[in-house]
């Protein structure tokens, strides 16, 4: 008796919690005063149900390797200079090698000691050069390439997630895939083109000094002085297009976007939007020093290789603030601020695949899925009621409770319901009934042996429970493997299947047993059990 009371209390608590988490997903509840008292939100719908876009992005790993090699070369040159060992500016060769020239051959041993500090580089070849110089061909070690590939993908995923979060998309699904690819699913997105622009922009921000003495016409003919580069200064026209003016810059960036702490859209006195930058402490110190040393000179603000503005520095700028004025419209300025706040991508990315799912298609999927579930549930309820009598009625009640708990579990754990997820729920309906059938058939066998109703129920549950546990545990193992190695909708199926199995065991073994115990406890030993 004591045990039965506690089992009823546990069941009622679960029932209340289930209702609390399920109700927000019922149409008409959201926005009411009741919804304010409930703890959870509605179930998140996946891309196939809510509509949105699916992107497969390819990360340009070759460029990531080249950029890293260039940075390592600069670090190597700086480290050598600190030890009074002089090398020419390292040059990247192909995708994975770098050429370093040591000016004095007698410093080979000292340079060799410096190279030991760079364990990510290996020496492929050493050749004597002119006038006592020594040429080194260095490459990335296989271990470092593997580490760098993983790091680049992780950074790209993190940056894309930051950008999407600031763009305001709920429940984005972003994950790495084989082949240096990233899958992005954005349910409910209303402006896919704008989202693609934000996601795909590298947003590599640099500040470079303009070479005022350079002859632009000569540079346009290909005669660019060492340490200089020819690029274009953009001017936005009233119709939104851009004109380009050639400009020669000093190649080395004096400051980069890595020091940006914040970026916001602001408006000048002509109501023209611009992006206001706020550097961190180190960035602010560097910027103040640079502006102080280069008064009356032009500093170019370069984004992804294009110059958006090249203002003349009027005075030293302290306080760590700068701005990008490129005659943007408000949307362009907002998007630029988003990508600068989220950080730059470690490497360019390409859109390999783009699919758009319309909201009408998603609603159609929901309607058909719900219709299938309702028809399947109704047929099962009728069959169980006819075939098992009282037992069938008990099975019907726990089946409805089971579906309610699945919906509540999806909402409580923040899981996303997909079309395969609905299939998983329908499959769970059948599996939940299967557990009841096993129990009822065991009870029937015990009744045929001449046991009383109460004893048959006890024996039936005792003998059937282990069989049900075995079958469901193996299915859960399969669902875990599906979740671990599957993607997108397959994972949704695995989640609902696992959740459904757990709730079906609770309802079929625990809750239905309570109902049978209540039904048989006050009945005579010889009373028949309609099952």
C-alpha positions as semicolon CSV with decimal commas, in nm:
position;residue;x (nm);y (nm);z (nm)
1;X;0,000;0,000;0,000
2;X;0,285;0,233;0,095
3;X;0,462;0,154;-0,228
4;X;0,149;0,218;-0,437
5;X;0,099;0,560;-0,278
6;X;0,453;0,669;-0,362
7;X;0,424;0,540;-0,717
8;X;0,106;0,743;-0,764
9;X;0,275;1,055;-0,626
10;X;0,571;1,013;-0,864
11;X;0,337;0,961;-1,158
12;X;0,134;1,271;-1,074
13;X;0,450;1,481;-1,044
14;X;0,572;1,360;-1,382
15;X;0,227;1,426;-1,527
16;X;0,223;1,785;-1,398
17;X;0,574;1,854;-1,524
18;X;0,490;1,700;-1,860
19;X;0,182;1,918;-1,898
20;X;0,377;2,228;-1,799
21;X;0,640;2,172;-2,067
22;X;0,402;2,044;-2,335
23;X;0,133;2,314;-2,317
24;X;0,346;2,597;-2,469
25;X;0,367;2,389;-2,786
26;X;-0,011;2,368;-2,818
27;X;-0,151;2,625;-3,067
28;X;-0,331;2,905;-2,889
29;X;-0,140;2,880;-2,560
30;X;0,144;3,113;-2,657
31;X;0,070;3,473;-2,569
32;X;-0,191;3,391;-2,307
33;X;-0,168;3,456;-1,934
34;X;-0,127;3,081;-1,881
35;X;0,189;3,079;-2,095
36;X;0,353;3,326;-1,854
37;X;0,318;3,072;-1,572
38;X;0,469;2,785;-1,770
39;X;0,841;2,710;-1,741
40;X;0,934;2,628;-2,099
41;X;0,909;2,751;-2,455
42;X;0,746;2,582;-2,750
43;X;0,922;2,296;-2,929
44;X;1,184;2,415;-3,176
45;X;1,104;2,316;-3,533
46;X;1,381;2,204;-3,768
47;X;1,462;2,335;-4,113
48;X;1,236;2,084;-4,288
49;X;0,934;2,191;-4,080
50;X;0,989;2,563;-4,033
51;X;1,155;2,649;-4,364
52;X;1,488;2,830;-4,404
53;X;1,818;2,768;-4,575
54;X;2,074;2,491;-4,579
55;X;2,434;2,577;-4,668
56;X;2,740;2,364;-4,719
57;X;3,054;2,575;-4,689
58;X;3,401;2,478;-4,804
59;X;3,694;2,621;-4,606
60;X;3,991;2,722;-4,823
61;X;4,248;2,529;-4,623
62;X;4,531;2,603;-4,871
63;X;4,496;2,975;-4,804
64;X;4,487;2,907;-4,429
65;X;4,817;2,718;-4,460
66;X;4,974;2,998;-4,665
67;X;4,863;3,264;-4,418
68;X;5,001;3,062;-4,131
69;X;5,330;3,006;-4,313
70;X;5,357;3,381;-4,375
71;X;5,299;3,453;-4,006
72;X;5,554;3,191;-3,900
73;X;5,805;3,342;-4,144
74;X;5,757;3,689;-3,996
75;X;5,792;3,550;-3,643
76;X;6,109;3,364;-3,747
77;X;6,259;3,678;-3,896
78;X;6,175;3,879;-3,584
79;X;6,322;3,613;-3,354
80;X;6,640;3,602;-3,563
81;X;6,674;3,981;-3,552
82;X;6,655;3,974;-3,171
83;X;6,957;3,739;-3,174
84;X;7,145;3,962;-3,421
85;X;7,098;3,701;-3,693
86;X;6,983;3,860;-4,017
87;X;6,760;3,696;-4,274
88;X;6,574;3,830;-4,576
89;X;6,198;3,854;-4,566
90;X;6,069;3,492;-4,585
91;X;5,874;3,405;-4,898
92;X;5,594;3,150;-4,917
93;X;5,641;2,885;-5,187
94;X;5,330;2,702;-5,304
95;X;5,094;2,572;-5,037
96;X;5,322;2,438;-4,768
97;X;5,679;2,565;-4,800
98;X;5,863;2,882;-4,714
99;X;6,198;3,011;-4,834
100;X;6,428;3,183;-4,582
101;X;6,766;3,334;-4,679
102;X;7,033;3,372;-4,412
103;X;7,259;3,665;-4,505
104;X;7,575;3,546;-4,325
105;X;7,671;3,181;-4,360
106;X;7,882;3,193;-4,042
107;X;7,561;3,237;-3,842
108;X;7,428;2,895;-3,947
109;X;7,471;2,738;-3,604
110;X;7,304;3,029;-3,431
111;X;7,018;3,023;-3,682
112;X;6,984;2,648;-3,633
113;X;6,928;2,712;-3,261
114;X;6,658;2,965;-3,346
115;X;6,486;2,717;-3,578
116;X;6,457;2,469;-3,288
117;X;6,217;2,713;-3,124
118;X;5,979;2,668;-3,420
119;X;5,888;2,302;-3,383
120;X;5,599;2,346;-3,629
121;X;5,855;2,389;-3,911
122;X;6,089;2,128;-4,055
123;X;6,395;2,190;-4,274
124;X;6,346;2,029;-4,616
125;X;6,663;2,157;-4,783
126;X;6,964;2,380;-4,721
127;X;7,154;2,528;-5,017
128;X;7,448;2,770;-5,037
129;X;7,370;3,101;-5,207
130;X;7,567;3,395;-5,344
131;X;7,807;3,598;-5,129
132;X;7,802;3,352;-4,840
133;X;7,425;3,345;-4,807
134;X;7,242;3,025;-4,710
135;X;6,897;2,940;-4,839
136;X;6,658;2,731;-4,630
137;X;6,344;2,562;-4,758
138;X;6,108;2,501;-4,464
139;X;5,770;2,329;-4,450
140;X;5,497;2,262;-4,194
141;X;5,529;1,933;-4,007
142;X;5,247;1,680;-4,068
143;X;5,146;1,701;-3,701
144;X;5,116;2,080;-3,718
145;X;4,922;2,067;-4,045
146;X;4,673;1,832;-3,880
147;X;4,648;2,058;-3,576
148;X;4,614;2,367;-3,794
149;X;4,338;2,208;-4,003
150;X;4,136;2,129;-3,691
151;X;4,204;2,472;-3,541
152;X;4,101;2,651;-3,861
153;X;3,774;2,458;-3,884
154;X;3,697;2,517;-3,515
155;X;3,767;2,890;-3,550
156;X;3,553;2,911;-3,865
157;X;3,260;2,737;-3,691
158;X;3,293;2,966;-3,389
159;X;3,309;3,281;-3,603
160;X;3,011;3,177;-3,816
161;X;2,812;3,096;-3,502
162;X;2,896;3,437;-3,353
163;X;2,785;3,612;-3,671
164;X;2,459;3,417;-3,692
165;X;2,385;3,477;-3,324
166;X;2,423;3,851;-3,378
167;X;2,213;3,828;-3,693
168;X;1,929;3,699;-3,475
169;X;1,859;3,349;-3,608
170;X;1,714;3,113;-3,346
171;X;1,835;2,752;-3,320
172;X;2,095;2,751;-3,598
173;X;2,257;2,414;-3,666
174;X;2,628;2,456;-3,745
175;X;2,865;2,162;-3,756
176;X;3,188;2,043;-3,910
177;X;3,187;1,785;-4,184
178;X;3,451;1,575;-4,356
179;X;3,653;1,732;-4,636
180;X;3,704;2,068;-4,461
181;X;3,335;2,150;-4,492
182;X;3,087;2,317;-4,259
183;X;2,712;2,257;-4,265
184;X;2,488;2,548;-4,169
185;X;2,110;2,521;-4,127
186;X;1,913;2,836;-4,048
187;X;1,546;2,758;-3,974
188;X;1,293;3,035;-4,024
189;X;1,533;3,271;-4,198
190;X;1,355;3,546;-4,393
191;X;1,650;3,700;-4,580
192;X;1,883;3,423;-4,701
193;X;2,089;3,641;-4,936
194;X;2,184;3,880;-4,659
195;X;2,271;3,591;-4,428
196;X;2,498;3,439;-4,693
197;X;2,679;3,772;-4,731
198;X;2,739;3,791;-4,359
199;X;2,848;3,429;-4,323
200;X;3,075;3,424;-4,626
201;X;3,260;3,748;-4,566
202;X;3,617;3,691;-4,449
203;X;3,625;4,032;-4,275
204;X;4,002;4,055;-4,257
205;X;4,056;4,414;-4,138
206;X;4,393;4,584;-4,172
207;X;4,526;4,936;-4,133
208;X;4,802;5,021;-4,379
209;X;4,990;5,340;-4,459
210;X;4,947;5,492;-4,804
211;X;5,267;5,535;-5,007
212;X;5,216;5,895;-5,120
213;X;5,539;5,900;-5,317
214;X;5,449;5,602;-5,535
215;X;5,357;5,653;-5,899
216;X;5,017;5,489;-5,941
217;X;5,040;5,483;-6,321
218;X;5,374;5,302;-6,305
219;X;5,233;5,058;-6,050
220;X;4,934;4,988;-6,278
221;X;5,184;4,874;-6,542
222;X;5,318;4,615;-6,298
223;X;5,620;4,804;-6,166
224;X;5,536;4,792;-5,796
225;X;5,823;4,870;-5,562
226;X;5,930;4,603;-5,309
227;X;5,724;4,618;-4,992
228;X;5,438;4,796;-5,172
229;X;5,110;4,675;-5,320
230;X;4,861;4,812;-5,568
231;X;4,496;4,793;-5,465
232;X;4,176;4,996;-5,510
233;X;4,001;5,262;-5,305
234;X;3,621;5,217;-5,321
235;X;3,379;5,506;-5,367
236;X;3,009;5,435;-5,331
237;X;2,778;5,596;-5,586
238;X;2,419;5,705;-5,508
239;X;2,281;5,395;-5,685
240;X;2,473;5,165;-5,445
241;X;2,743;5,056;-5,690
242;X;3,111;5,133;-5,635
243;X;3,383;5,299;-5,840
244;X;3,742;5,199;-5,785
245;X;4,047;5,426;-5,771
246;X;4,393;5,265;-5,779
247;X;4,606;5,332;-5,472
248;X;4,951;5,213;-5,362
249;X;4,993;5,097;-5,002
250;X;5,281;4,986;-4,789
251;X;5,244;4,610;-4,776
252;X;5,291;4,553;-4,404
253;X;4,980;4,615;-4,195
254;X;5,043;4,851;-3,905
255;X;4,733;4,729;-3,718
256;X;4,480;4,451;-3,770
257;X;4,123;4,375;-3,667
258;X;4,233;4,131;-3,397
259;X;4,246;4,423;-3,150
260;X;3,883;4,526;-3,206
261;X;3,672;4,509;-2,889
262;X;3,348;4,643;-3,035
263;X;3,201;4,778;-3,359
264;X;2,878;4,976;-3,381
265;X;2,685;5,165;-3,647
266;X;2,684;5,543;-3,602
267;X;2,554;5,836;-3,810
268;X;2,740;6,155;-3,900
269;X;2,593;6,505;-3,928
270;X;2,462;6,422;-4,276
271;X;2,283;6,115;-4,138
272;X;2,525;5,890;-4,327
273;X;2,598;5,565;-4,144
274;X;2,952;5,461;-4,059
275;X;3,109;5,193;-3,840
276;X;3,266;5,310;-3,515
277;X;3,546;5,085;-3,387
278;X;3,658;5,049;-3,029
279;X;3,998;4,885;-2,976
280;X;4,105;4,692;-2,671
281;X;4,376;4,837;-2,449
282;X;4,668;4,706;-2,654
283;X;4,503;4,802;-2,982
284;X;4,429;5,151;-2,850
285;X;4,791;5,199;-2,747
286;X;4,917;5,089;-3,089
287;X;4,664;5,309;-3,268
288;X;4,758;5,613;-3,060
289;X;5,127;5,560;-3,132
290;X;5,067;5,510;-3,504
291;X;4,854;5,819;-3,544
292;X;5,100;6,022;-3,339
293;X;5,391;5,915;-3,561
294;X;5,205;5,970;-3,891
295;X;5,028;6,305;-3,860
296;X;4,939;6,455;-4,202
297;X;4,982;6,112;-4,366
298;X;4,705;5,888;-4,501
299;X;4,614;5,563;-4,331
300;X;4,412;5,318;-4,539
301;X;4,145;5,100;-4,382
302;X;4,156;4,774;-4,575
303;X;3,881;4,515;-4,553
304;X;3,928;4,187;-4,740
305;X;4,188;4,346;-4,965
306;X;3,982;4,652;-5,060
307;X;4,031;5,002;-4,925
308;X;3,711;5,155;-4,791
309;X;3,867;5,481;-4,679
310;X;4,210;5,641;-4,658
311;X;4,174;5,951;-4,441
312;X;4,455;6,193;-4,359
313;X;4,560;6,172;-3,995
314;X;4,506;6,520;-3,854
315;X;4,637;6,453;-3,505
316;X;4,722;6,182;-3,259
317;X;4,409;5,980;-3,179
318;X;4,399;5,850;-2,823
319;X;4,122;5,656;-2,654
320;X;4,128;5,353;-2,885
321;X;3,855;5,470;-3,122
322;X;3,846;5,475;-3,500
323;X;3,581;5,466;-3,771
324;X;3,524;5,319;-4,115
325;X;3,346;5,564;-4,345
326;X;3,272;5,408;-4,678
327;X;2,945;5,574;-4,783
328;X;2,757;5,267;-4,668
329;X;2,382;5,238;-4,646
330;X;2,244;5,138;-4,307
331;X;2,218;4,766;-4,387
332;X;2,574;4,747;-4,519
333;X;2,708;4,930;-4,215
334;X;2,510;4,702;-3,982
335;X;2,639;4,388;-4,154
336;X;2,996;4,518;-4,146
337;X;2,967;4,590;-3,773
338;X;2,835;4,237;-3,718
339;X;3,125;4,065;-3,894
340;X;3,382;4,289;-3,724
341;X;3,237;4,217;-3,380
342;X;3,227;3,844;-3,453
343;X;3,587;3,841;-3,576
344;X;3,739;3,748;-3,908
345;X;3,732;3,405;-4,059
346;X;4,068;3,223;-4,042
347;X;4,039;3,144;-4,414
348;X;3,807;3,225;-4,704
349;X;3,502;3,005;-4,745
350;X;3,303;2,907;-5,052
351;X;2,932;2,828;-5,076
352;X;2,936;2,470;-5,212
353;X;2,566;2,401;-5,175
354;X;2,263;2,615;-5,100
355;X;1,909;2,489;-5,056
356;X;1,609;2,691;-4,954
357;X;1,305;2,531;-4,788
358;X;0,994;2,743;-4,816
359;X;0,765;2,792;-4,514
360;X;0,469;2,650;-4,711
361;X;0,661;2,327;-4,772
362;X;0,748;2,312;-4,402
363;X;0,384;2,363;-4,299
364;X;0,279;2,095;-4,546
365;X;0,529;1,857;-4,387
366;X;0,392;1,936;-4,042
367;X;0,031;1,881;-4,153
368;X;0,106;1,547;-4,317
369;X;0,320;1,432;-4,026
370;X;0,053;1,522;-3,771
371;X;-0,215;1,355;-3,982
372;X;-0,008;1,036;-4,002
373;X;0,050;1,038;-3,627
374;X;-0,319;1,098;-3,549
375;X;-0,439;0,822;-3,783
376;X;-0,179;0,578;-3,654
377;X;-0,261;0,660;-3,293
378;X;-0,637;0,627;-3,351
379;X;-0,604;0,286;-3,517
380;X;-0,383;0,160;-3,237
381;X;-0,621;0,290;-2,968
382;X;-0,922;0,120;-3,130
383;X;-0,739;-0,209;-3,181
384;X;-0,609;-0,223;-2,825
385;X;-0,950;-0,141;-2,680
386;X;-1,124;-0,415;-2,882
387;X;-0,861;-0,684;-2,842
388;X;-0,759;-0,642;-2,477
389;X;-1,069;-0,493;-2,312
390;X;-0,974;-0,334;-1,977
391;X;-0,610;-0,395;-2,055
392;X;-0,653;-0,217;-2,388
393;X;-0,809;0,082;-2,213
394;X;-0,509;0,099;-1,979
395;X;-0,275;0,076;-2,279
396;X;-0,461;0,358;-2,456
397;X;-0,429;0,588;-2,153
398;X;-0,056;0,529;-2,109
399;X;-0,005;0,567;-2,485
400;X;-0,152;0,918;-2,480
401;X;0,054;0,994;-2,170
402;X;0,360;0,864;-2,353
403;X;0,314;1,105;-2,645
404;X;0,257;1,391;-2,405
405;X;0,585;1,312;-2,225
406;X;0,774;1,294;-2,557
407;X;0,652;1,641;-2,653
408;X;0,735;1,771;-2,305
409;X;1,083;1,616;-2,322
410;X;1,154;1,779;-2,660
411;X;1,056;2,117;-2,519
412;X;1,235;2,074;-2,185
413;X;1,567;1,968;-2,339
414;X;1,552;2,227;-2,617
415;X;1,561;1,957;-2,886
416;X;1,462;2,035;-3,242
417;X;1,171;1,851;-3,398
418;X;1,233;1,750;-3,758
419;X;1,029;1,552;-4,010
420;X;1,226;1,232;-3,933
421;X;1,165;1,319;-3,569
422;X;0,791;1,293;-3,630
423;X;0,860;0,954;-3,791
424;X;1,046;0,859;-3,473
425;X;0,741;0,952;-3,264
426;X;0,514;0,740;-3,482
427;X;0,757;0,450;-3,456
428;X;0,760;0,496;-3,079
429;X;0,381;0,460;-3,070
430;X;0,418;0,111;-3,214
431;X;0,701;0,023;-2,978
432;X;0,506;0,145;-2,674
433;X;0,211;-0,075;-2,773
434;X;0,449;-0,364;-2,825
435;X;0,558;-0,341;-2,462
436;X;0,195;-0,351;-2,350
437;X;0,124;-0,651;-2,572
438;X;0,413;-0,844;-2,418
439;X;0,286;-0,768;-2,066
440;X;-0,076;-0,851;-2,145
441;X;0,011;-1,181;-2,313
442;X;0,217;-1,280;-2,008
443;X;-0,076;-1,194;-1,781
444;X;-0,308;-1,403;-1,999
445;X;-0,074;-1,701;-1,967
446;X;-0,073;-1,665;-1,588
447;X;-0,454;-1,641;-1,582
448;X;-0,477;-1,962;-1,789
449;X;-0,257;-2,130;-1,527
450;X;-0,531;-2,053;-1,275
451;X;-0,372;-1,762;-1,086
452;X;-0,591;-1,489;-0,943
453;X;-0,608;-1,150;-1,118
454;X;-0,369;-0,983;-0,874
455;X;-0,120;-1,268;-0,886
456;X;-0,137;-1,285;-1,267
457;X;-0,062;-0,914;-1,291
458;X;0,234;-0,950;-1,056
459;X;0,374;-1,250;-1,243
460;X;0,300;-1,098;-1,584
461;X;0,487;-0,777;-1,512
462;X;0,772;-0,961;-1,341
463;X;0,832;-1,192;-1,638
464;X;0,778;-0,933;-1,914
465;X;0,983;-0,646;-1,771
466;X;1,324;-0,800;-1,842
467;X;1,225;-0,881;-2,202
468;X;1,104;-0,523;-2,260
469;X;1,422;-0,378;-2,107
470;X;1,644;-0,596;-2,326
471;X;1,464;-0,497;-2,647
472;X;1,455;-0,127;-2,565
473;X;1,817;-0,103;-2,447
474;X;1,942;-0,245;-2,777
475;X;1,729;0,006;-2,965
476;X;1,865;0,290;-2,754
477;X;2,219;0,178;-2,836
478;X;2,135;0,195;-3,207
479;X;1,980;0,541;-3,156
480;X;2,294;0,664;-2,977
481;X;2,507;0,549;-3,272
482;X;2,269;0,726;-3,511
483;X;2,298;1,046;-3,309
484;X;2,677;1,024;-3,284
485;X;2,746;0,967;-3,653
486;X;2,433;1,112;-3,814
487;X;2,366;1,469;-3,916
488;X;2,066;1,703;-3,914
489;X;1,736;1,515;-3,957
490;X;1,894;1,177;-3,872
491;X;1,992;1,317;-3,535
492;X;1,638;1,445;-3,488
493;X;1,509;1,093;-3,550
494;X;1,757;0,950;-3,297
495;X;1,656;1,205;-3,032
496;X;1,282;1,142;-3,057
497;X;1,334;0,765;-3,078
498;X;1,548;0,763;-2,761
499;X;1,312;0,992;-2,578
500;X;1,013;0,785;-2,689
501;X;1,168;0,459;-2,571
502;X;1,248;0,601;-2,228
503;X;0,899;0,744;-2,181
504;X;0,734;0,427;-2,316
505;X;0,919;0,215;-2,059
506;X;0,806;0,452;-1,786
507;X;0,444;0,449;-1,896
508;X;0,417;0,081;-2,000
509;X;0,597;-0,070;-1,701
510;X;0,549;0,184;-1,422
511;X;0,225;0,374;-1,488
512;X;0,015;0,091;-1,633
513;X;0,115;-0,130;-1,337
514;X;-0,030;0,131;-1,101
515;X;-0,361;0,118;-1,289
516;X;-0,377;-0,262;-1,271
517;X;-0,290;-0,256;-0,900
518;X;-0,568;-0,005;-0,836
519;X;-0,809;-0,217;-1,041
520;X;-0,731;-0,549;-0,868
521;X;-0,656;-0,452;-0,505
522;X;-1,019;-0,436;-0,383
523;X;-1,154;-0,712;-0,603
524;X;-1,217;-1,063;-0,491
525;X;-0,940;-1,315;-0,551
526;X;-1,158;-1,504;-0,802
527;X;-1,276;-1,195;-0,985
528;X;-1,202;-1,214;-1,355
529;X;-0,966;-0,977;-1,529
530;X;-1,092;-0,870;-1,872
531;X;-0,772;-0,878;-2,071
